[in-house]
Amino acid sequence: MSTAMNFGAKSFQPRPPDKGSFPLDHFGECKSFKEKFMKCLHDNHFENALCRNESKEYLECRMERTVGRLLV
């Protein structure tokens, strides 16, 4: 019965993000945020939920630097 219910369902095909859509820190502008995040991960046995604030700060830094570069 469950097979009949799933017969018409489409399978999900994951795909990577578009090239250039993820803000990488090529110039090391957010290195201190990254190091703080990595230290938090290490100290918390890589439980990323415990480092949510550090992750947010790092990504905010990357977004600010990326947007600033796009506007120039």
All heavy atoms as TSV, in Angstrom:
chain	resi	resn	atom	element	x	y	z
A	1	MET	N	N	0.814	-1.193	0.000
A	1	MET	CA	C	0.000	0.000	0.000
A	1	MET	C	C	0.859	1.257	0.000
A	1	MET	O	O	0.591	2.192	-0.711
A	1	MET	CB	C	-0.944	-0.033	1.194
A	1	MET	CG	C	-1.866	1.130	1.247
A	1	MET	SD	S	-3.007	0.869	2.608
A	1	MET	CE	C	-4.262	1.959	2.125
A	2	SER	N	N	1.918	1.279	0.795
A	2	SER	CA	C	2.773	2.459	0.813
A	2	SER	C	C	3.504	2.640	-0.515
A	2	SER	O	O	3.825	3.750	-0.899
A	2	SER	CB	C	3.771	2.382	1.968
A	2	SER	OG	O	4.635	1.282	1.785
A	3	THR	N	N	3.751	1.546	-1.239
A	3	THR	CA	C	4.398	1.638	-2.543
A	3	THR	C	C	3.507	2.392	-3.521
A	3	THR	O	O	3.974	3.233	-4.277
A	3	THR	CB	C	4.715	0.243	-3.094
A	3	THR	OG1	O	5.462	-0.471	-2.126
A	3	THR	CG2	C	5.494	0.336	-4.375
A	4	ALA	N	N	2.219	2.128	-3.491
A	4	ALA	CA	C	1.285	2.811	-4.381
A	4	ALA	C	C	1.222	4.301	-4.064
A	4	ALA	O	O	1.080	5.130	-4.951
A	4	ALA	CB	C	-0.094	2.199	-4.260
A	5	MET	N	N	1.366	4.653	-2.805
A	5	MET	CA	C	1.308	6.064	-2.410
A	5	MET	C	C	2.546	6.824	-2.872
A	5	MET	O	O	2.490	7.995	-3.171
A	5	MET	CB	C	1.159	6.177	-0.893
A	5	MET	CG	C	-0.181	5.655	-0.396
A	5	MET	SD	S	-0.289	5.671	1.381
A	5	MET	CE	C	-0.291	7.410	1.718
A	6	ASN	N	N	3.683	6.140	-2.957
A	6	ASN	CA	C	4.936	6.787	-3.347
A	6	ASN	C	C	5.217	6.672	-4.839
A	6	ASN	O	O	6.208	7.199	-5.320
A	6	ASN	CB	C	6.104	6.176	-2.566
A	6	ASN	CG	C	6.013	6.478	-1.097
A	6	ASN	OD1	O	5.472	7.508	-0.710
A	6	ASN	ND2	N	6.532	5.580	-0.277
A	7	PHE	N	N	4.371	5.979	-5.561
A	7	PHE	CA	C	4.617	5.729	-6.976
A	7	PHE	C	C	4.761	7.016	-7.783
A	7	PHE	O	O	5.643	7.142	-8.610
A	7	PHE	CB	C	3.504	4.854	-7.562
A	7	PHE	CG	C	3.729	4.507	-8.993
A	7	PHE	CD1	C	4.711	3.601	-9.346
A	7	PHE	CD2	C	2.970	5.093	-9.992
A	7	PHE	CE1	C	4.934	3.272	-10.671
A	7	PHE	CE2	C	3.187	4.782	-11.325
A	7	PHE	CZ	C	4.177	3.864	-11.654
A	8	GLY	N	N	3.913	7.999	-7.510
A	8	GLY	CA	C	3.962	9.243	-8.279
A	8	GLY	C	C	4.882	10.293	-7.697
A	8	GLY	O	O	5.043	11.359	-8.266
A	9	ALA	N	N	5.507	10.021	-6.568
A	9	ALA	CA	C	6.372	11.013	-5.920
A	9	ALA	C	C	7.672	11.179	-6.706
A	9	ALA	O	O	8.253	10.213	-7.185
A	9	ALA	CB	C	6.666	10.591	-4.486
A	10	LYS	N	N	8.102	12.397	-6.824
A	10	LYS	CA	C	9.369	12.680	-7.498
A	10	LYS	C	C	10.506	12.552	-6.489
A	10	LYS	O	O	10.349	12.892	-5.324
A	10	LYS	CB	C	9.364	14.086	-8.079
A	10	LYS	CG	C	8.356	14.270	-9.180
A	10	LYS	CD	C	8.409	15.672	-9.736
A	10	LYS	CE	C	7.375	15.854	-10.819
A	10	LYS	NZ	N	7.368	17.199	-11.358
A	11	SER	N	N	11.626	12.083	-6.954
A	11	SER	CA	C	12.772	11.977	-6.049
A	11	SER	C	C	13.508	13.316	-6.021
A	11	SER	O	O	13.593	14.023	-7.023
A	11	SER	CB	C	13.703	10.859	-6.492
A	11	SER	OG	O	14.246	11.161	-7.757
A	12	PHE	N	N	14.019	13.642	-4.870
A	12	PHE	CA	C	14.752	14.895	-4.681
A	12	PHE	C	C	16.190	14.717	-5.141
A	12	PHE	O	O	16.861	13.772	-4.746
A	12	PHE	CB	C	14.715	15.295	-3.207
A	12	PHE	CG	C	15.558	16.487	-2.898
A	12	PHE	CD1	C	15.186	17.748	-3.322
A	12	PHE	CD2	C	16.731	16.353	-2.179
A	12	PHE	CE1	C	15.964	18.847	-3.039
A	12	PHE	CE2	C	17.518	17.443	-1.895
A	12	PHE	CZ	C	17.135	18.704	-2.327
A	13	GLN	N	N	16.668	15.596	-5.995
A	13	GLN	CA	C	18.040	15.559	-6.475
A	13	GLN	C	C	18.790	16.773	-5.923
A	13	GLN	O	O	18.614	17.892	-6.407
A	13	GLN	CB	C	18.070	15.600	-8.011
A	13	GLN	CG	C	17.503	14.382	-8.689
A	13	GLN	CD	C	18.382	13.157	-8.478
A	13	GLN	OE1	O	19.555	13.246	-8.180
A	13	GLN	NE2	N	17.782	11.995	-8.616
A	14	PRO	N	N	19.608	16.585	-4.876
A	14	PRO	CA	C	20.351	17.727	-4.324
A	14	PRO	C	C	21.379	18.233	-5.329
A	14	PRO	O	O	21.882	17.484	-6.160
A	14	PRO	CB	C	21.022	17.151	-3.086
A	14	PRO	CG	C	21.112	15.697	-3.341
A	14	PRO	CD	C	19.931	15.347	-4.201
A	15	ARG	N	N	21.663	19.524	-5.255
A	15	ARG	CA	C	22.687	20.091	-6.125
A	15	ARG	C	C	23.496	21.099	-5.324
A	15	ARG	O	O	22.976	21.717	-4.389
A	15	ARG	CB	C	22.090	20.735	-7.367
A	15	ARG	CG	C	21.240	21.945	-7.122
A	15	ARG	CD	C	20.695	22.500	-8.444
A	15	ARG	NE	N	19.995	23.737	-8.221
A	15	ARG	CZ	C	20.541	24.937	-8.248
A	15	ARG	NH1	N	21.815	25.071	-8.497
A	15	ARG	NH2	N	19.822	26.020	-8.034
A	16	PRO	N	N	24.747	21.275	-5.654
A	16	PRO	CA	C	25.589	22.218	-4.905
A	16	PRO	C	C	25.143	23.657	-5.164
A	16	PRO	O	O	24.465	23.930	-6.166
A	16	PRO	CB	C	26.987	21.963	-5.469
A	16	PRO	CG	C	26.749	21.401	-6.824
A	16	PRO	CD	C	25.459	20.629	-6.738
A	17	PRO	N	N	25.525	24.599	-4.289
A	17	PRO	CA	C	25.161	25.998	-4.521
A	17	PRO	C	C	25.839	26.526	-5.787
A	17	PRO	O	O	26.856	25.987	-6.234
A	17	PRO	CB	C	25.671	26.724	-3.281
A	17	PRO	CG	C	26.640	25.810	-2.644
A	17	PRO	CD	C	26.293	24.418	-3.073
A	18	ASP	N	N	25.278	27.560	-6.364
A	18	ASP	CA	C	25.871	28.182	-7.544
A	18	ASP	C	C	27.266	28.671	-7.216
A	18	ASP	O	O	27.535	29.137	-6.104
A	18	ASP	CB	C	25.018	29.360	-8.016
A	18	ASP	CG	C	23.664	28.912	-8.520
A	18	ASP	OD1	O	23.546	27.747	-8.946
A	18	ASP	OD2	O	22.727	29.729	-8.492
A	19	LYS	N	N	28.162	28.586	-8.173
A	19	LYS	CA	C	29.535	29.031	-7.975
A	19	LYS	C	C	29.535	30.514	-7.602
A	19	LYS	O	O	28.906	31.332	-8.266
A	19	LYS	CB	C	30.342	28.809	-9.246
A	19	LYS	CG	C	31.804	29.107	-9.078
A	19	LYS	CD	C	32.582	28.738	-10.316
A	19	LYS	CE	C	34.053	29.020	-10.094
A	19	LYS	NZ	N	34.853	28.652	-11.256
A	20	GLY	N	N	30.225	30.821	-6.522
A	20	GLY	CA	C	30.317	32.210	-6.082
A	20	GLY	C	C	29.205	32.644	-5.152
A	20	GLY	O	O	29.202	33.777	-4.678
A	21	SER	N	N	28.247	31.758	-4.850
A	21	SER	CA	C	27.129	32.170	-4.003
A	21	SER	C	C	27.444	32.034	-2.518
A	21	SER	O	O	26.763	32.615	-1.689
A	21	SER	CB	C	25.875	31.367	-4.338
A	21	SER	OG	O	26.073	30.012	-4.035
A	22	PHE	N	N	28.462	31.263	-2.168
A	22	PHE	CA	C	28.840	31.107	-0.771
A	22	PHE	C	C	30.012	32.033	-0.489
A	22	PHE	O	O	31.036	31.973	-1.174
A	22	PHE	CB	C	29.213	29.656	-0.462
A	22	PHE	CG	C	29.384	29.404	1.002
A	22	PHE	CD1	C	28.278	29.241	1.812
A	22	PHE	CD2	C	30.636	29.352	1.564
A	22	PHE	CE1	C	28.421	29.014	3.168
A	22	PHE	CE2	C	30.795	29.130	2.911
A	22	PHE	CZ	C	29.680	28.960	3.715
A	23	PRO	N	N	29.888	32.915	0.491
A	23	PRO	CA	C	30.918	33.935	0.738
A	23	PRO	C	C	32.177	33.371	1.401
A	23	PRO	O	O	32.240	33.223	2.611
A	23	PRO	CB	C	30.210	34.929	1.650
A	23	PRO	CG	C	29.196	34.119	2.367
A	23	PRO	CD	C	28.752	33.053	1.400
A	24	LEU	N	N	33.184	33.039	0.626
A	24	LEU	CA	C	34.449	32.552	1.155
A	24	LEU	C	C	35.316	33.731	1.599
A	24	LEU	O	O	35.209	34.828	1.074
A	24	LEU	CB	C	35.183	31.730	0.097
A	24	LEU	CG	C	34.444	30.500	-0.401
A	24	LEU	CD1	C	35.251	29.829	-1.497
A	24	LEU	CD2	C	34.173	29.539	0.736
A	25	ASP	N	N	36.167	33.478	2.544
A	25	ASP	CA	C	37.028	34.523	3.105
A	25	ASP	C	C	38.413	34.478	2.467
A	25	ASP	O	O	39.400	34.124	3.097
A	25	ASP	CB	C	37.110	34.335	4.625
A	25	ASP	CG	C	37.754	35.512	5.334
A	25	ASP	OD1	O	37.928	36.566	4.703
A	25	ASP	OD2	O	38.075	35.367	6.521
A	26	HIS	N	N	38.488	34.846	1.202
A	26	HIS	CA	C	39.741	34.771	0.457
A	26	HIS	C	C	40.823	35.687	1.014
A	26	HIS	O	O	42.002	35.380	0.931
A	26	HIS	CB	C	39.514	35.120	-1.019
A	26	HIS	CG	C	38.676	34.121	-1.738
A	26	HIS	ND1	N	39.109	32.846	-2.010
A	26	HIS	CD2	C	37.417	34.194	-2.222
A	26	HIS	CE1	C	38.163	32.186	-2.645
A	26	HIS	NE2	N	37.118	32.977	-2.793
A	27	PHE	N	N	40.441	36.821	1.580
A	27	PHE	CA	C	41.413	37.805	2.036
A	27	PHE	C	C	41.660	37.759	3.536
A	27	PHE	O	O	42.384	38.587	4.067
A	27	PHE	CB	C	40.954	39.208	1.620
A	27	PHE	CG	C	40.767	39.332	0.135
A	27	PHE	CD1	C	39.499	39.384	-0.419
A	27	PHE	CD2	C	41.860	39.370	-0.717
A	27	PHE	CE1	C	39.316	39.481	-1.784
A	27	PHE	CE2	C	41.687	39.460	-2.086
A	27	PHE	CZ	C	40.411	39.521	-2.626
A	28	GLY	N	N	41.074	36.806	4.236
A	28	GLY	CA	C	41.285	36.661	5.674
A	28	GLY	C	C	40.701	37.781	6.504
A	28	GLY	O	O	41.145	38.019	7.626
A	29	GLU	N	N	39.686	38.450	5.972
A	29	GLU	CA	C	39.092	39.589	6.674
A	29	GLU	C	C	38.342	39.167	7.942
A	29	GLU	O	O	38.173	39.966	8.846
A	29	GLU	CB	C	38.124	40.326	5.751
A	29	GLU	CG	C	38.791	40.925	4.540
A	29	GLU	CD	C	37.788	41.407	3.524
A	29	GLU	OE1	O	36.908	40.620	3.135
A	29	GLU	OE2	O	37.901	42.590	3.136
A	30	CYS	N	N	37.908	37.946	7.995
A	30	CYS	CA	C	37.119	37.462	9.135
A	30	CYS	C	C	37.841	36.336	9.871
A	30	CYS	O	O	37.214	35.504	10.522
A	30	CYS	CB	C	35.749	36.991	8.645
A	30	CYS	SG	S	34.801	38.300	7.869
A	31	LYS	N	N	39.155	36.342	9.787
A	31	LYS	CA	C	39.944	35.268	10.366
A	31	LYS	C	C	39.715	35.129	11.873
A	31	LYS	O	O	39.609	34.021	12.393
A	31	LYS	CB	C	41.426	35.497	10.081
A	31	LYS	CG	C	42.300	34.360	10.502
A	31	LYS	CD	C	43.735	34.604	10.078
A	31	LYS	CE	C	44.603	33.412	10.475
A	31	LYS	NZ	N	45.982	33.607	10.053
A	32	SER	N	N	39.611	36.238	12.577
A	32	SER	CA	C	39.420	36.166	14.032
A	32	SER	C	C	38.084	35.507	14.379
A	32	SER	O	O	37.997	34.733	15.332
A	32	SER	CB	C	39.514	37.547	14.667
A	32	SER	OG	O	38.481	38.392	14.194
A	33	PHE	N	N	37.034	35.796	13.577
A	33	PHE	CA	C	35.730	35.170	13.800
A	33	PHE	C	C	35.807	33.667	13.530
A	33	PHE	O	O	35.244	32.863	14.264
A	33	PHE	CB	C	34.658	35.798	12.914
A	33	PHE	CG	C	34.325	37.215	13.272
A	33	PHE	CD1	C	34.871	38.266	12.565
A	33	PHE	CD2	C	33.461	37.489	14.321
A	33	PHE	CE1	C	34.568	39.567	12.895
A	33	PHE	CE2	C	33.145	38.794	14.665
A	33	PHE	CZ	C	33.701	39.838	13.943
A	34	LYS	N	N	36.516	33.311	12.467
A	34	LYS	CA	C	36.662	31.899	12.114
A	34	LYS	C	C	37.418	31.152	13.203
A	34	LYS	O	O	37.019	30.050	13.612
A	34	LYS	CB	C	37.391	31.736	10.783
A	34	LYS	CG	C	37.569	30.277	10.370
A	34	LYS	CD	C	38.418	30.127	9.157
A	34	LYS	CE	C	39.864	30.215	9.586
A	34	LYS	NZ	N	40.830	29.886	8.559
A	35	GLU	N	N	38.504	31.745	13.709
A	35	GLU	CA	C	39.290	31.094	14.750
A	35	GLU	C	C	38.476	30.922	16.031
A	35	GLU	O	O	38.564	29.886	16.698
A	35	GLU	CB	C	40.570	31.874	15.008
A	35	GLU	CG	C	41.553	31.752	13.863
A	35	GLU	CD	C	42.780	32.633	14.015
A	35	GLU	OE1	O	42.819	33.472	14.937
A	35	GLU	OE2	O	43.694	32.473	13.194
A	36	LYS	N	N	37.664	31.918	16.363
A	36	LYS	CA	C	36.802	31.828	17.538
A	36	LYS	C	C	35.791	30.684	17.362
A	36	LYS	O	O	35.544	29.908	18.287
A	36	LYS	CB	C	36.086	33.163	17.740
A	36	LYS	CG	C	35.243	33.247	18.977
A	36	LYS	CD	C	34.638	34.640	19.102
A	36	LYS	CE	C	33.655	34.720	20.240
A	36	LYS	NZ	N	32.982	36.014	20.290
A	37	PHE	N	N	35.211	30.579	16.182
A	37	PHE	CA	C	34.262	29.513	15.878
A	37	PHE	C	C	34.933	28.144	15.944
A	37	PHE	O	O	34.406	27.203	16.551
A	37	PHE	CB	C	33.644	29.753	14.497
A	37	PHE	CG	C	32.746	28.649	14.027
A	37	PHE	CD1	C	31.631	28.273	14.747
A	37	PHE	CD2	C	33.004	27.995	12.834
A	37	PHE	CE1	C	30.792	27.257	14.306
A	37	PHE	CE2	C	32.174	26.989	12.381
A	37	PHE	CZ	C	31.068	26.613	13.124
A	38	MET	N	N	36.111	28.011	15.339
A	38	MET	CA	C	36.818	26.738	15.341
A	38	MET	C	C	37.222	26.322	16.751
A	38	MET	O	O	37.147	25.150	17.109
A	38	MET	CB	C	38.042	26.802	14.419
A	38	MET	CG	C	37.695	26.989	12.951
A	38	MET	SD	S	36.589	25.730	12.296
A	38	MET	CE	C	37.615	24.292	12.383
A	39	LYS	N	N	37.633	27.281	17.573
A	39	LYS	CA	C	37.980	26.982	18.964
A	39	LYS	C	C	36.747	26.492	19.717
A	39	LYS	O	O	36.815	25.529	20.488
A	39	LYS	CB	C	38.570	28.202	19.655
A	39	LYS	CG	C	38.975	27.940	21.095
A	39	LYS	CD	C	39.576	29.162	21.736
A	39	LYS	CE	C	40.033	28.960	23.166
A	39	LYS	NZ	N	39.503	27.909	23.946
A	40	CYS	N	N	35.622	27.149	19.491
A	40	CYS	CA	C	34.374	26.729	20.124
A	40	CYS	C	C	34.031	25.296	19.728
A	40	CYS	O	O	33.670	24.475	20.580
A	40	CYS	CB	C	33.243	27.680	19.748
A	40	CYS	SG	S	31.658	27.235	20.474
A	41	LEU	N	N	34.145	24.983	18.447
A	41	LEU	CA	C	33.863	23.619	17.991
A	41	LEU	C	C	34.778	22.610	18.675
A	41	LEU	O	O	34.332	21.581	19.169
A	41	LEU	CB	C	34.027	23.516	16.473
A	41	LEU	CG	C	32.933	24.128	15.618
A	41	LEU	CD1	C	33.325	24.040	14.150
A	41	LEU	CD2	C	31.603	23.450	15.857
A	42	HIS	N	N	36.056	22.932	18.705
A	42	HIS	CA	C	37.021	22.026	19.328
A	42	HIS	C	C	36.721	21.840	20.808
A	42	HIS	O	O	36.714	20.711	21.321
A	42	HIS	CB	C	38.441	22.568	19.125
A	42	HIS	CG	C	39.490	21.654	19.639
A	42	HIS	ND1	N	40.016	21.754	20.908
A	42	HIS	CD2	C	40.112	20.589	19.057
A	42	HIS	CE1	C	40.908	20.809	21.084
A	42	HIS	NE2	N	40.994	20.092	19.964
A	43	ASP	N	N	36.461	22.937	21.511
A	43	ASP	CA	C	36.188	22.880	22.954
A	43	ASP	C	C	34.904	22.127	23.270
A	43	ASP	O	O	34.749	21.595	24.373
A	43	ASP	CB	C	36.109	24.290	23.543
A	43	ASP	CG	C	37.447	25.014	23.526
A	43	ASP	OD1	O	38.485	24.358	23.279
A	43	ASP	OD2	O	37.452	26.242	23.752
A	44	ASN	N	N	33.963	22.104	22.326
A	44	ASN	CA	C	32.669	21.457	22.541
A	44	ASN	C	C	32.520	20.148	21.769
A	44	ASN	O	O	31.404	19.735	21.442
A	44	ASN	CB	C	31.536	22.427	22.179
A	44	ASN	CG	C	31.440	23.557	23.167
A	44	ASN	OD1	O	31.070	23.345	24.312
A	44	ASN	ND2	N	31.796	24.756	22.741
A	45	HIS	N	N	33.667	19.502	21.471
A	45	HIS	CA	C	33.681	18.198	20.796
A	45	HIS	C	C	32.874	18.230	19.493
A	45	HIS	O	O	32.166	17.286	19.165
A	45	HIS	CB	C	33.174	17.100	21.729
A	45	HIS	CG	C	33.909	17.074	23.037
A	45	HIS	ND1	N	35.204	16.640	23.140
A	45	HIS	CD2	C	33.538	17.473	24.284
A	45	HIS	CE1	C	35.602	16.747	24.400
A	45	HIS	NE2	N	34.614	17.264	25.115
A	46	PHE	N	N	32.985	19.345	18.773
A	46	PHE	CA	C	32.377	19.537	17.450
A	46	PHE	C	C	30.859	19.427	17.452
A	46	PHE	O	O	30.256	19.061	16.445
A	46	PHE	CB	C	33.027	18.608	16.410
A	46	PHE	CG	C	34.482	18.922	16.241
A	46	PHE	CD1	C	35.452	18.253	16.968
A	46	PHE	CD2	C	34.880	19.931	15.391
A	46	PHE	CE1	C	36.795	18.573	16.842
A	46	PHE	CE2	C	36.219	20.270	15.243
A	46	PHE	CZ	C	37.173	19.588	15.971
A	47	GLU	N	N	30.251	19.799	18.568
A	47	GLU	CA	C	28.792	19.931	18.646
A	47	GLU	C	C	28.442	21.334	18.156
A	47	GLU	O	O	28.482	22.298	18.916
A	47	GLU	CB	C	28.303	19.725	20.088
A	47	GLU	CG	C	28.399	18.306	20.571
A	47	GLU	CD	C	27.374	17.405	19.917
A	47	GLU	OE1	O	26.302	17.895	19.502
A	47	GLU	OE2	O	27.658	16.200	19.821
A	48	ASN	N	N	28.125	21.461	16.868
A	48	ASN	CA	C	27.949	22.784	16.272
A	48	ASN	C	C	26.792	23.573	16.871
A	48	ASN	O	O	26.800	24.800	16.843
A	48	ASN	CB	C	27.818	22.704	14.755
A	48	ASN	CG	C	26.607	21.920	14.324
A	48	ASN	OD1	O	26.007	21.202	15.110
A	48	ASN	ND2	N	26.247	22.048	13.067
A	49	ALA	N	N	25.800	22.909	17.450
A	49	ALA	CA	C	24.676	23.632	18.062
A	49	ALA	C	C	25.145	24.487	19.234
A	49	ALA	O	O	24.555	25.535	19.517
A	49	ALA	CB	C	23.609	22.652	18.520
A	50	LEU	N	N	26.223	24.070	19.883
A	50	LEU	CA	C	26.754	24.829	21.015
A	50	LEU	C	C	27.542	26.059	20.575
A	50	LEU	O	O	27.895	26.900	21.397
A	50	LEU	CB	C	27.644	23.924	21.879
A	50	LEU	CG	C	26.938	22.704	22.483
A	50	LEU	CD1	C	27.945	21.815	23.196
A	50	LEU	CD2	C	25.829	23.146	23.429
A	51	CYS	N	N	27.814	26.170	19.287
A	51	CYS	CA	C	28.609	27.286	18.756
A	51	CYS	C	C	27.793	28.145	17.794
A	51	CYS	O	O	28.335	28.777	16.892
A	51	CYS	CB	C	29.854	26.742	18.060
A	51	CYS	SG	S	30.898	25.763	19.154
A	52	ARG	N	N	26.500	28.158	17.983
A	52	ARG	CA	C	25.612	28.874	17.071
A	52	ARG	C	C	25.941	30.370	17.009
A	52	ARG	O	O	25.954	30.962	15.934
A	52	ARG	CB	C	24.163	28.648	17.492
A	52	ARG	CG	C	23.173	29.193	16.494
A	52	ARG	CD	C	21.788	28.687	16.764
A	52	ARG	NE	N	21.742	27.303	16.309
A	52	ARG	CZ	C	20.974	26.374	16.824
A	52	ARG	NH1	N	20.188	26.649	17.822
A	52	ARG	NH2	N	20.985	25.160	16.327
A	53	ASN	N	N	26.223	30.994	18.143
A	53	ASN	CA	C	26.534	32.433	18.142
A	53	ASN	C	C	27.818	32.731	17.383
A	53	ASN	O	O	27.890	33.703	16.626
A	53	ASN	CB	C	26.629	32.976	19.573
A	53	ASN	CG	C	25.283	33.058	20.241
A	53	ASN	OD1	O	24.260	33.218	19.580
A	53	ASN	ND2	N	25.264	32.934	21.556
A	54	GLU	N	N	28.840	31.905	17.581
A	54	GLU	CA	C	30.111	32.102	16.884
A	54	GLU	C	C	29.941	31.911	15.375
A	54	GLU	O	O	30.495	32.665	14.576
A	54	GLU	CB	C	31.176	31.145	17.424
A	54	GLU	CG	C	31.645	31.451	18.817
A	54	GLU	CD	C	30.724	30.965	19.918
A	54	GLU	OE1	O	29.634	30.418	19.619
A	54	GLU	OE2	O	31.084	31.135	21.097
A	55	SER	N	N	29.134	30.937	14.997
A	55	SER	CA	C	28.858	30.701	13.589
A	55	SER	C	C	28.141	31.899	12.969
A	55	SER	O	O	28.483	32.357	11.875
A	55	SER	CB	C	28.003	29.445	13.437
A	55	SER	OG	O	27.620	29.268	12.106
A	56	LYS	N	N	27.158	32.411	13.688
A	56	LYS	CA	C	26.389	33.569	13.214
A	56	LYS	C	C	27.295	34.782	13.024
A	56	LYS	O	O	27.219	35.477	12.013
A	56	LYS	CB	C	25.279	33.881	14.218
A	56	LYS	CG	C	24.411	35.054	13.850
A	56	LYS	CD	C	23.318	35.240	14.904
A	56	LYS	CE	C	22.443	36.412	14.582
A	56	LYS	NZ	N	22.877	37.640	15.211
A	57	GLU	N	N	28.181	35.026	13.990
A	57	GLU	CA	C	29.101	36.169	13.887
A	57	GLU	C	C	30.024	36.030	12.685
A	57	GLU	O	O	30.269	37.002	11.967
A	57	GLU	CB	C	29.916	36.297	15.173
A	57	GLU	CG	C	29.107	36.737	16.359
A	57	GLU	CD	C	29.903	36.685	17.659
A	57	GLU	OE1	O	31.094	36.300	17.629
A	57	GLU	OE2	O	29.322	37.025	18.703
A	58	TYR	N	N	30.530	34.832	12.460
A	58	TYR	CA	C	31.416	34.606	11.318
A	58	TYR	C	C	30.685	34.826	9.993
A	58	TYR	O	O	31.175	35.531	9.103
A	58	TYR	CB	C	32.011	33.201	11.375
A	58	TYR	CG	C	32.857	32.860	10.180
A	58	TYR	CD1	C	33.996	33.595	9.884
A	58	TYR	CD2	C	32.515	31.821	9.329
A	58	TYR	CE1	C	34.771	33.293	8.774
A	58	TYR	CE2	C	33.282	31.511	8.223
A	58	TYR	CZ	C	34.406	32.250	7.952
A	58	TYR	OH	O	35.162	31.955	6.848
A	59	LEU	N	N	29.497	34.257	9.863
A	59	LEU	CA	C	28.751	34.421	8.616
A	59	LEU	C	C	28.304	35.861	8.402
A	59	LEU	O	O	28.303	36.354	7.272
A	59	LEU	CB	C	27.557	33.469	8.580
A	59	LEU	CG	C	27.937	32.008	8.407
A	59	LEU	CD1	C	26.714	31.125	8.530
A	59	LEU	CD2	C	28.635	31.776	7.088
A	60	GLU	N	N	27.958	36.568	9.473
A	60	GLU	CA	C	27.615	37.990	9.344
A	60	GLU	C	C	28.816	38.778	8.832
A	60	GLU	O	O	28.671	39.644	7.966
A	60	GLU	CB	C	27.138	38.554	10.681
A	60	GLU	CG	C	25.729	38.167	11.030
A	60	GLU	CD	C	25.302	38.672	12.403
A	60	GLU	OE1	O	26.159	39.155	13.177
A	60	GLU	OE2	O	24.102	38.565	12.705
A	61	CYS	N	N	29.994	38.475	9.364
A	61	CYS	CA	C	31.209	39.141	8.890
A	61	CYS	C	C	31.410	38.886	7.407
A	61	CYS	O	O	31.673	39.805	6.637
A	61	CYS	CB	C	32.412	38.646	9.693
A	61	CYS	SG	S	33.989	39.359	9.175
A	62	ARG	N	N	31.256	37.629	6.988
A	62	ARG	CA	C	31.449	37.293	5.573
A	62	ARG	C	C	30.423	37.997	4.690
A	62	ARG	O	O	30.754	38.497	3.626
A	62	ARG	CB	C	31.345	35.769	5.365
A	62	ARG	CG	C	32.505	34.998	5.926
A	62	ARG	CD	C	33.881	35.478	5.446
A	62	ARG	NE	N	33.905	35.742	4.030
A	62	ARG	CZ	C	34.370	36.875	3.487
A	62	ARG	NH1	N	34.841	37.842	4.225
A	62	ARG	NH2	N	34.362	37.031	2.192
A	63	MET	N	N	29.176	38.028	5.138
A	63	MET	CA	C	28.142	38.678	4.337
A	63	MET	C	C	28.407	40.179	4.219
A	63	MET	O	O	28.254	40.759	3.146
A	63	MET	CB	C	26.760	38.417	4.932
A	63	MET	CG	C	26.326	36.970	4.864
A	63	MET	SD	S	26.314	36.280	3.201
A	63	MET	CE	C	24.955	37.169	2.493
A	64	GLU	N	N	28.805	40.806	5.308
A	64	GLU	CA	C	29.112	42.249	5.272
A	64	GLU	C	C	30.242	42.543	4.323
A	64	GLU	O	O	30.191	43.494	3.543
A	64	GLU	CB	C	29.472	42.748	6.673
A	64	GLU	CG	C	28.302	42.812	7.618
A	64	GLU	CD	C	28.728	43.110	9.046
A	64	GLU	OE1	O	29.943	43.349	9.285
A	64	GLU	OE2	O	27.859	43.077	9.931
A	65	ARG	N	N	31.289	41.726	4.345
A	65	ARG	CA	C	32.448	41.967	3.467
A	65	ARG	C	C	32.091	41.690	2.014
A	65	ARG	O	O	32.518	42.407	1.136
A	65	ARG	CB	C	33.624	41.083	3.887
A	65	ARG	CG	C	34.123	41.259	5.300
A	65	ARG	CD	C	34.425	42.710	5.646
A	65	ARG	NE	N	35.079	42.873	6.910
A	65	ARG	CZ	C	34.489	42.910	8.099
A	65	ARG	NH1	N	33.198	42.723	8.199
A	65	ARG	NH2	N	35.175	43.113	9.200
A	66	THR	N	N	31.304	40.655	1.762
A	66	THR	CA	C	30.924	40.304	0.389
A	66	THR	C	C	30.004	41.367	-0.207
A	66	THR	O	O	30.218	41.817	-1.324
A	66	THR	CB	C	30.231	38.935	0.350
A	66	THR	OG1	O	31.129	37.971	0.891
A	66	THR	CG2	C	29.860	38.546	-1.049
A	67	VAL	N	N	29.004	41.799	0.544
A	67	VAL	CA	C	28.059	42.821	0.061
A	67	VAL	C	C	28.793	44.124	-0.175
A	67	VAL	O	O	28.597	44.797	-1.179
A	67	VAL	CB	C	26.883	43.004	1.052
A	67	VAL	CG1	C	26.045	44.198	0.676
A	67	VAL	CG2	C	26.039	41.749	1.089
A	68	GLY	N	N	29.695	44.491	0.738
A	68	GLY	CA	C	30.462	45.714	0.564
A	68	GLY	C	C	31.282	45.706	-0.708
A	68	GLY	O	O	31.393	46.704	-1.419
A	69	ARG	N	N	31.854	44.551	-1.046
A	69	ARG	CA	C	32.657	44.444	-2.258
A	69	ARG	C	C	31.786	44.525	-3.512
A	69	ARG	O	O	32.195	45.055	-4.521
A	69	ARG	CB	C	33.403	43.108	-2.235
A	69	ARG	CG	C	34.826	43.296	-2.631
A	69	ARG	CD	C	35.601	42.006	-2.619
A	69	ARG	NE	N	36.553	42.064	-1.542
A	69	ARG	CZ	C	36.500	41.355	-0.443
A	69	ARG	NH1	N	35.547	40.502	-0.245
A	69	ARG	NH2	N	37.402	41.471	0.481
A	70	LEU	N	N	30.565	43.999	-3.414
A	70	LEU	CA	C	29.670	44.028	-4.574
A	70	LEU	C	C	29.167	45.440	-4.854
A	70	LEU	O	O	28.870	45.776	-6.002
A	70	LEU	CB	C	28.475	43.097	-4.351
A	70	LEU	CG	C	28.794	41.607	-4.285
A	70	LEU	CD1	C	27.554	40.826	-3.912
A	70	LEU	CD2	C	29.373	41.113	-5.600
A	71	LEU	N	N	29.038	46.251	-3.810
A	71	LEU	CA	C	28.519	47.607	-3.984
A	71	LEU	C	C	29.565	48.588	-4.499
A	71	LEU	O	O	29.227	49.638	-5.002
A	71	LEU	CB	C	27.937	48.115	-2.658
A	71	LEU	CG	C	26.730	47.344	-2.133
A	71	LEU	CD1	C	26.334	47.872	-0.767
A	71	LEU	CD2	C	25.564	47.432	-3.101
A	72	VAL	N	N	30.822	48.225	-4.382
A	72	VAL	CA	C	31.911	49.133	-4.813
A	72	VAL	C	C	32.114	49.075	-6.286
A	72	VAL	O	O	31.866	48.234	-7.007
A	72	VAL	CB	C	33.224	48.788	-4.073
A	72	VAL	CG1	C	34.367	49.598	-4.596
A	72	VAL	CG2	C	33.042	49.003	-2.597
